[in-house]
Every structure is written in structure tokens, then in C-alpha cells.
Amino acid sequence: MNLKNIFEQLNLPAQCRKYGLALWECPQFLFLIMGLVIMLSILASYAIGIKYVDDPYMVALMVIGVALILFILTYVITRSFERLAEANRMKSEFVSIVSHQLRAPLSNLKWTIDLLLSEKIDLEKEKGVEYLKILEENTQRMGDLISDLLTVSRIEQGKFFARNKSVSLKEMIEEVINEMSIFCKANDVRVIFEPEEGPSQISIDPSQIKIVITNLLDNAIRYINDNGKIEMKLKKDGKNLYFEIKDNGVGIPEGDQNLIFQKFFRSRNALKKQTNGSGLGLYIAKSIIEKARGRIDFKSQEGSGSTFWFTLPIK
């Protein structure tokens, strides 16, 4: 943790605003109050000890014991409050994001359906087909959001089971690139895939690893700059396979980087570049990779792009 993050943690009003709580309800403020209580308890224990106990070593042990017990209790209670506050914040964000993401496609659906029912257009002509495509696209948007929410729900309930089998990670990556080629062309993005020679077999659920690769490539395309270029690499790294995807997009601000794998989180510049998005893709990707005994991480610089990578055990 750098100095800037330490100062942010010590900024109690800012931390309380993050949870949407008043100062006296904030976990960090409660921890500070409990700290003062511990100090007063230590002083009281010492005063009582020297009055009734002759052995100074016993007094010291009493004070240390009382301080340790109080500190553990304080930590447990504060962490419980912090988890409750975080759950409350996530619930509010969930309602806000889902409402925002559903409002636009629902409005488009209603507008298009009203227009079709008004009989002002001829469905057999090209214009009518365009309106039907609008219906399809907005239905797909809502379906994608619901699918992500169901995946997150299964992950958190421990019901996101993997049906592992031997698959070629190289072929899986090439399949995803091929499926998203139209999306790449529409955004004027070049994708360069450089796999290392040799076998790329791993034991994993093919549908789940496909979700990870698709989410990483989708993000790279959406948040890329003009004349975009995405470089993907695959190589053997000891007992693991190492996959990397690098873009020259908007990058991630330093202050947002420690939150990037959280549910519903989207960085400030990502919101400016692309308003659509649930903020669930990276959370799902991290959950899948870690469940497969792998690692996922990234490095990024605002304005210069990002590099995401993950490793998976070969056996």
C-alpha cells in the first residue's frame, strides 16, 4: 500500500461517504472510538493492578492481557460493521447499476414496439428490418446482464460448478477472436495473437475459460483508443500456461486499480468512454481463474492502455 492509499484510509469523512454512512456510523470511526476505549481500559487496569497486586510483572501481564482481549474484540466488531457497511453499499450500487443498464434497452424496446404496432412502417421493407434488429440488440443487452447476474449469484452461493476436461487454450483463444472479429472490425481494432509453439492443453471447464477470455477481449475493444491494437500472447511458464492481453486503450487511473476486480466497479475514465457495462466481467473472470487454481492480475497506466494476464496450471 502506497502513501497515497494510507492517507485515503485515514481520511474518515471520505471513507464514510464511500459507504453512504454518517460519521458516527462509519466502521473506521468506530474503530477509532474503540481504540480510545482500549487506551482508557489499559490505564484503568494498570491503576487497579498497582493498587492490589504487589508483583509488577503480574501487573504488566494483566495490562497486556486486557489490551490484547479488547483489541481482538474491537477488530472483530469493527470488521463485522465494515462488512455490513460494504454489503449496504454494494446493494445500493446493484440497484443503481441494474436500473441504469435496464432502463435504456427497455425504453428502446418500448419505443420500437410502439412504432411497429402503429403500422406506420412496412415490415417487409428495409426500414422495418432495422427496427427488428433494434429489438434483437436490446433484448441481447438485457440477456447479457441477467446472465452475468446469475453467474455472480452462483459463484457466491458456491454453485458455479466446473465440468473440467482437457482443452487447448490456444484453440479456445482463436475461437473467441474469430467470434468477436466483426466487433473488432466495427471498432477499427487490430488483434494480434502470438502463441508460443508447443502444446497448450489444460484441464478446465471450456465454457468458463471462454467467459474469461471473452470478457478480457471485450473490455480491451470497448475501451481502446483510435487506431486500436490488441496484442495477445500465450506461452508456457514453468508448470503453468501464461496468457496476456495488452491494449493501447484508456488505461486505469491509479486510484481505481485496487478496486478493479470488485463487483459492479467501473473506473472513472471507463464510464466516460463507454456508458454500457455492468462492472461484473472482471469479478467473474477473477473468480473463475482462482477457482481453477490460477492467478490473474494486470498493470495499467491511465491514457496508455492496460495489460491483463492470467496463469493456469497445466496439470
PyMOL commands that set and color helices and strands:
alter all, ss='L'
color gray80, all
select helices_A, chain A and resi 3-10+12-19+23-25+27-52+56-117+126-156+169-179+181-186+206-222+254-259+268-273+281-291
alter helices_A, ss='H'
color red, helices_A
select strands_A, chain A and resi 165-168+189-195+201-204+228-237+240-247+295-301+305-313
alter strands_A, ss='S'
color yellow, strands_A
deselect
rebuild
show_as cartoon
